Amino acid sequence: MMPLSIFGFRALWSPWFLLIILIGIALYIFLATKMRHRFEGTESLTRKQFLLFLLSMVLLYAVKGSPVDLMGHILFTMHMVQMALLLLLVAPLLIIGIPNWMWKKVFDIKILARIIGVLTKPVISLIIFIGMFSIYHIPIILDSVKLSAPLHTIFTITLFLAAMLFWWPVINTLEGQPKLHGLKKIGYIILSAIFITPACSLIIFVDVPVYETYQSGEAWLKAMALCVPAGTLAGLSGLGISGPELFTNMETLTDQQLGGILMKVIQEIVYVFVIGSVFIKWYKEEQDNAEEITKKALVDLEQQRLALQEHQL
C-alpha cells in the first residue's frame, strides 16, 4: 500500500483550516472574557463551557482538518465516522460551549430569531436533520457533492446547521426557546434513531458498491481534488495512482457496509448516553419535586370536588 504522506503536508494537516480554528478559539475567549462587560446581561464563562467549546473545536479540526479528512475521501468508513462525529458530537458540544448571553445576542436579530424559532420546533428540526442526512447519502447526490468543491462546502455547512437545529430543543437552556423536557426528550431521540435507520440500512445491506467516488478511479481522483492541492495531484499522476485500492486492503463493498454499521453504532452510543442523562435528570427532578407535585395534585382534586358540589347544587 502507498503511504498517505505522498499527498503532502497541506493535504494531511490543512494548515489554513487549523488557522481558522485557532482564530475562532481566540475570538471566543476574547468575547467571553475581555469584551463581555461591553454587553448587557452577560455571565462569566464557566470552566465547563470553555472546555466543551475547546473540545468541539478540537474534534472539528480532527474531523475536517487532520488526516481523517483525507482518509474520508479514500474510505467510505472514515467518511461515515466523520459524519457521526461532526453531527452527533461537535454540534451539541458547540451549543453547550457557547454561553447563553452570546446565543441571546444572536436571537436579538429579529429575522434570525423568527427563522430559528420555526426551524427549531422539534418536529420540524427532526424532519430537516433526518431529511438532509438521508438526501446527502443518496449515491447520485453524494457523488455529485464530492466532485464539486462549492457543492461540498454548501452541503457540509447545511448538514451541520441541520444537526444544530436537531440538538437545539434537546440541550439549549435559553429562556423562551423551543425545548423538550423529560420523557419528551427521550421520545424525540428515539424517533430520530428510528428515522435514520433506513438510510443506514440501505448502505449496510445493499450487495453492490453504490458510490462511484469510492470505486471508480477517474471519479475518485476528481473527488480527491477537494482536499489535495491540484499541483500535488498533477505531480502524482506519474506514480500510477488509479484509485483508493492503492491505500487500503479493504474491498469496496466491505468498506461501504462497515461505514453504515459504524455510523449506526456511534449514533446508538451517543443516543444511549443522552437518553440515560435525560432520564437520570428527569428522575431526580421528579424525586426532588415529589412533595410539591403531590400537594398540587391534592389541590386540583379539592378544586374538582368543590366544582362538582357547586354543580350539583
Residue, then its C-alpha position, 0 to 999 in steps of 0.5 A: m500500500m502507498p503511504l498517505s504522506i505522498f499527498g503532502f503536508r497541506a493535504l494531511w494537516s490543512p494548515w489554513f483550516l487549523l488557522i481558522i480554528l485557532i482564530g475562532i478559539a481566540l475570538y471566543i475567549f476574547l468575547a467571553t472574557k475581555m469584551r463581555h462587560r461591553f454587553e448587557g446581561t452577560e455571565s462569566l464563562t464557566r470552566k465547563q463551557f470553555l472546555l466543551f467549546l475547546l473540545s468541539m473545536v478540537l474534534l472539528y479540526a480532527v474531523k475536517g482538518s487532520p488526516v481523517d479528512l483525507m482518509g474520508h475521501i479514500l474510505f467510505t468508513m472514515h467518511m461515515v465516522q466523520m459524519a457521526l462525529l461532526l453531527l452527533l458530537v461537535a454540534p451539541l458540544l458547540i451549543i453547550g460551549i457557547p454561553n447563553w448571553m452570546w446565543k441571546k445576542v444572536f436571537d436579538i436579530k429579529i429575522l434570525a430569531r423568527i427563522i430559528g424559532v420555526l426551524t427549531k420546533p422539534v418536529i420540524s428540526l427532526i424532519i430537516f436533520i433526518g431529511m438532509f442526512s438521508i438526501y446527502h447519502i443518496p449515491i447520485i447526490l453524494d457523488s455529485v457533492k464530492l466532485s464539486a468543491p462549492l457543492h461540498t462546502i454548501f452541503t457540509i455547512t447545511l448538514f451541520l446547521a441541520a444537526m444544530l437545529f436537531w440538538w437545539p430543543v434537546i440541550n439549549t437552556l435559553e429562556g423562551q426557546p423551543k425545548l423538550h423536557g423529560l420523557k419528551k426528550i427521550g421520545y424525540i431521540i428515539l424517533s430520530a434513531i428510528f428515522i435514520t435507520p433506513a438510510c443506514s440500512l440501505i448502505i449496510f445491506v445493499d450487495v453492490p458498491v453504490y458510490e462511484t467516488y469510492q470505486s471508480g478511479e477517474a471519479w475518485l481522483k476528481a473527488m480527491a481534488l477537494c482536499v489535495p492541492a491540484g499541483t500535488l495531484a498533477g505531480l502524482s499522476g506519474l506514480g500510477i495512482s488509479g484509485p483508493e485500492l492503492f491505500t487500503n486492503m479493504e474491498t469496496l463493498t466491505d468498506q461501504q457496509l462497515g461505514g453504515i454499521l459504524m455510523k449506526v453504532i456511534q449514533e446508538i452510543v451517543y443516543v444511549f448516553v443522552i437518553g440515560s442523562v435525560f432520564i437520570k435528570w428527569y428522575k431526580e427532578e421528579q424525586d426532588n419535586a415529589e412533595e410539591i407535585t403531590k400537594k398540587a395534585l391534592v389541590d386540583l382534586e379539592q378544586q374538582r370536588l368543590a366544582l362538582q358540589e357547586h354543580q350539583l347544587 
